[in-house]
């Protein structure tokens, strides 16, 4: 065999290999993209995942679901759903992202036919980012409004208050089963006739808390509905807060995971500090025991109701945030041999414990509020924005040093919201830079995403904004995320093969994940079935969108469904597009797109299996028959006949990652 001399020249963007033979010289240039970023250390990744999972829903959704679905008994279906749905999906997506080291779109080199799943995740993340930052803008506005000697929602003496605002303390009246009128007079049942009593009841139901009118009349300036011609007016105070929200997101992400990794030390840990402080204050308040008793008292009979199990499954699914692309994105910046199984278990447990602990804080304060108003706890218990921006501020306003507690609470909401928003927006940016191959233009892409998100988000800063936000919240990340989850699991566990996926995880962890058969069974059967059941339950539980007494017009719900299904329809559309680029019979095209691409998996394995084997070959290029035999031996070998292009007599060129190990 003739003697061969191999020389290697390298710089930041190119590796050149020169092979000298006795009779000729061939030069191979391997050019790749810039190095992909990685987390500064393992703690940054764990805190980023924790900050993404522990969001606003842990504070304003879980406690309400717990009391509504049987108190402490709700923890049983919640824990079961964690084992069959939450944890398997969380570990599944962390493993996928870490092994492929790609964003949600380009990760589908594993099964190219389903690349539309990644596009759907990108769209879901984008829609959620739009309205999630508006909620963060609300928190900013409340925070700024708290820097006063007296909270602006503490009384009914402002220009935005109406005659319906509760100006009098109703505790003594309601405690004795009376009803207070607008002028502060307390009436009892034996003092009036039936028609007058019914009128008083209707009047009492129409009365508003000062915090309610501050939220709706002042901050939102909410319109009567989409039919209101004045609803397009921009609320400038909210618009400025939205701009501030996007500026904060930009500075948290403009350096990629290096800046995000530093920001999450605050967004992940500070909420726990505030929760502990608020808990210490809540236990000293009158009515705390009533609130906590109401929260955790088990009602075992409710375990027989299907809705309880459905609520547990949906809360686990949407709390951990799979199928939005966030987990794949975060894990894609991991080191290849990171123990993502240990991380998944830790984060899932921490997320659930945070939800449960926050209930003691929320219902402790709600119990105090019910005590001070002289009404049952269930009359003031709320969820969602009504809890965070009406019920809780109203309760805080009744405390000594109320501005201090209000500042702490809304700073906590800000850190919870920003922690999740960082990951959601990072998902959008990662999808773009990976799919378009513009990683070197990351900062420009980050700037563009934040500017576009802010511009579109201004629609939700109009007087119609709350209704638009409700549409996006109801449709963008619910039905579509569940359908995307079903397709994702089928593609990986049935098309690519759960055994192949387990081998990939073994290559990362150095051992098979324990217990082996648990993961294999839940990924292949249990988790896809559970996600499908959640989807069916969500469809059965569907009702047209409404906010308060306002029912949305039919066209608004149609727009919502279009948003939801557009995230799913991209899956078959992208598959058809990819098939048009292949040749041969239809089934042959499908089979070809169901096989992993040569670039799937770590560079080290691709390099070891393909590039080095080829360079050591006795022939410069394998013919078609020899290449077919090579492909049969290893599904990950590069198709040399497709990747290499003939140039001039002085050499050949092939594109490959610049960090290829040779």
Buried (B, 14 or more C-beta within 10 A) or exposed (E): EEEEEEEEEEEEEEBBBBBBEEEEEBBBBBBBBBEBBBBEEEEBBBBBBBBBBBBBBBBBBBBBBBBBBBBBBBBBBBEBBBBBBBBBBBBBBBBBBBBBBBBBBBBBBBBBBBBBBBBBBBBBBBBBBBBBBBBBBBBBBBBBBBEEEEBBBBEBEBEBBEEBBBBBEBBEBBEEEBBBBBEEEBBEEEEBEEEEBEBBEEBBEEBBBBBBBBBBBBBBBBBEBBEBEEBEBBBEBBBBBBBBBBEBBBEBBBBBBBBBBEBBBBBBBBBBEBBEBBBEBBEEBEBBEBBBEBBBEBBEEBBEEEEBBBBBBBBBBBBBBBBBBBBBBBBBBBEBEBBBBEBBBEBBEBBBEBBBBBBBBBBBBBBBBBBBBBBEBEEBBBBBBBBBBBBBBBBBBBBEEBBEBBBBBBBBBBBBBBBBBBBBBBBBBBBBBBBEEEBEBBBEBBBEBBEBBBEBBBBBBBBBBBBBBBBBBBBBBBBBBBBBBBBBBBBBBEBBEBEBBBEBBEBBBEEEBEEEEEBBBBBBEBBBBBBBBBBEBBEEEEEEBEBEEBBBBEEBBEBBEEBBBBBBBBBEEBBEEBBEEBEEEEEEBBEBBBBBBBBBBBBEBBBEBBBEBBBEEEEBBBEEEBBEEBBEEEBBBBBBEEBBEEEEEEBBBBEBBBBBEE
